[in-house]
């Protein structure tokens, strides 16, 4: 998988899953993949970090 595909998978996850969390404000990628070009290969040991932003800092994860 290349970085562009991983970013698209993360975007779809955000739309389909994270956006259903109560207080969801947005999400962004973090970590080393932010500095990689779209066509860079990701190894099977790589990941793409996603930070989910919620309106209530005391909220524990959960779906509405």
URLIN-V393544 format. One record per residue. N is the residue number from 1. RES is the residue in three letters. SS is DSSP state (h for helix, s for strand, l for the rest). PSI is psi in degrees with one decimal (* if undefined). OMEGA is omega in whole degrees, -180 to 180 (NA if undefined). Layout:
# URLIN-V393544
<<N:RES:SS:PSI:OMEGA> <N:RES:SS:PSI:OMEGA>>
This chain:
# URLIN-V393544
<<1:UNK:l:143.5:176> <2:UNK:s:164.1:-175> <3:UNK:h:-41.8:-179> <4:UNK:h:-41.7:179> <5:UNK:h:-39.8:179> <6:UNK:h:-40.7:178> <7:UNK:h:-39.0:179> <8:UNK:h:-40.3:177> <9:UNK:h:-39.9:178> <10:UNK:h:-40.6:179> <11:UNK:h:-44.3:179> <12:UNK:h:-40.8:178> <13:UNK:h:-42.2:-180> <14:UNK:h:-45.1:-179> <15:UNK:h:-44.1:-173> <16:UNK:h:-30.3:-173> <17:UNK:l:-61.2:-173> <18:UNK:h:-33.8:-178> <19:UNK:h:-14.9:178> <20:UNK:h:-4.4:179> <21:UNK:s:131.7:179> <22:UNK:l:131.8:179> <23:UNK:l:7.9:-178> <24:UNK:s:127.6:177> <25:UNK:s:-29.1:-178> <26:UNK:s:-178.1:179> <27:UNK:s:154.1:178> <28:UNK:s:157.4:177> <29:UNK:s:149.9:179> <30:UNK:s:162.2:175> <31:UNK:l:-170.6:-170> <32:UNK:h:-24.6:-180> <33:UNK:h:-19.0:177> <34:UNK:h:-23.4:-177> <35:UNK:h:-0.8:-179> <36:UNK:l:146.5:175> <37:UNK:l:158.0:-178> <38:UNK:l:-32.8:-175> <39:UNK:l:6.9:179> <40:UNK:l:139.7:178> <41:UNK:s:139.8:172> <42:UNK:l:130.9:177> <43:UNK:l:167.3:179> <44:UNK:l:-18.0:178> <45:UNK:l:-4.1:-178> <46:UNK:l:159.3:173> <47:UNK:l:172.3:176> <48:UNK:l:114.9:-176> <49:UNK:s:132.7:179> <50:UNK:s:127.2:176> <51:UNK:s:125.5:179> <52:UNK:s:128.8:-178> <53:UNK:s:125.0:180> <54:UNK:s:152.3:-178> <55:UNK:l:-33.4:-176> <56:UNK:l:112.3:-177> <57:UNK:l:-18.7:-180> <58:UNK:l:-1.5:-177> <59:UNK:l:133.9:173> <60:UNK:l:143.3:-177> <61:UNK:l:151.1:179> <62:UNK:l:157.9:-179> <63:UNK:s:152.7:177> <64:UNK:l:*:NA>>
